[in-house]
Amino acid sequence: MERFSDSDIAALTVCESKEELSYFLSGVTDTLKEMVRQEYLPDRFKGKL
């Protein structure tokens, strides 16, 4: 995400800025953690609810 400008992000995603993309990613990550069993998650996502 650091390599792209806000205009690049807007052209490539449904988000219009890095801030919006970060918020979107956080929401997706939270949803995934709620849907799957913790033992199947990569270590970087465990226990961050």
Summary of the structure (lengths in Angstrom):
residues: 49
radius of gyration: 13.3
end to end distance: 22.8
largest distance: 37.7
contacts: 94
relative contact order: 0.13
helix: 63%
strand: 0%
